[in-house]
Amino acid sequence: MNFLSINFKDYHVKDVSDLEYFKNVETIILTYMGDNEEDIGMYDEEHVLDNLNKVRDFNKLRRVQLYHLNADKSVKNECPRQ
């Protein structure tokens, strides 16, 4: 699997700990967007990204992209970017 994309608008995500089941993924995209460009908000579920640090040990992971998610600086620093 090259990439995994989860739209938090479609699924009410409580935490991202299940990402550990996708160890061979190269790109993870986590977003909160509606069906059209005007339907953009901010996902504010507290602690939803707390377990994101588990993905940094994935061998093939090159990039984690976060869009319209309320993430503090420490969480963003955990995300690989290439």
C-alpha positions as CSV (number, residue, x, y, z in Angstrom):
1,M,0.0,0.0,0.0
2,N,1.5,3.3,-1.0
3,F,-0.7,5.7,0.9
4,L,-3.5,5.8,3.5
5,S,-5.9,8.7,3.6
6,I,-8.5,9.2,6.4
7,N,-11.0,12.0,6.2
8,F,-12.1,12.8,9.8
9,K,-15.3,14.4,8.5
10,D,-16.5,11.0,7.3
11,Y,-15.4,9.0,10.3
12,H,-15.6,10.3,13.9
13,V,-12.0,9.4,14.8
14,K,-11.2,9.3,18.6
15,D,-7.5,8.5,18.2
16,V,-5.1,7.3,15.5
17,S,-3.6,4.3,17.3
18,D,-4.9,1.9,14.6
19,L,-2.4,3.4,12.2
20,E,0.1,0.9,13.6
21,Y,-1.6,-1.8,11.5
22,F,-0.4,-0.1,8.3
23,K,3.4,-0.4,8.8
24,N,4.2,-0.7,5.1
25,V,2.5,2.6,4.0
26,E,4.7,5.3,2.5
27,T,2.3,8.3,2.9
28,I,-0.3,9.0,5.5
29,I,-2.8,11.7,4.8
30,L,-5.1,12.8,7.7
31,T,-7.6,15.5,6.8
32,Y,-10.9,17.1,7.8
33,M,-12.7,18.3,4.7
34,G,-16.2,18.2,3.3
35,D,-17.4,17.4,-0.2
36,N,-16.8,20.9,-1.6
37,E,-14.1,23.5,-1.0
38,E,-16.4,25.7,1.1
39,D,-17.1,22.9,3.6
40,I,-13.8,23.3,5.4
41,G,-13.6,23.4,9.2
42,M,-11.2,22.4,11.9
43,Y,-11.3,19.1,13.7
44,D,-10.9,19.8,17.4
45,E,-11.3,16.4,19.0
46,E,-8.9,16.6,22.0
47,H,-5.9,14.2,21.9
48,V,-6.9,12.6,18.6
49,L,-3.3,12.8,17.3
50,D,-1.6,11.8,20.6
51,N,-0.6,8.4,19.2
52,L,0.8,9.7,16.0
53,N,4.3,9.2,17.2
54,K,3.9,5.4,16.7
55,V,4.2,5.9,13.0
56,R,7.7,7.4,13.0
57,D,9.2,3.9,13.3
58,F,7.5,2.7,10.1
59,N,10.4,1.6,7.7
60,K,8.8,2.8,4.5
61,L,7.0,5.9,5.7
62,R,8.2,9.0,3.9
63,R,5.5,11.6,4.7
64,V,2.6,12.4,7.0
65,Q,0.3,15.2,5.9
66,L,-2.2,16.9,8.2
67,Y,-4.9,19.1,6.8
68,H,-7.4,21.1,8.9
69,L,-6.6,19.2,12.1
70,N,-5.9,20.9,15.4
71,A,-2.4,19.7,16.2
72,D,0.1,21.3,18.4
73,K,3.7,22.0,17.4
74,S,5.1,18.8,19.0
75,V,2.7,16.6,17.0
76,K,3.6,18.3,13.8
77,N,7.3,17.8,14.5
78,E,6.8,14.1,14.9
79,C,5.6,13.9,11.3
80,P,8.1,12.8,8.7
81,R,8.2,15.1,5.6
82,Q,10.1,14.5,2.4
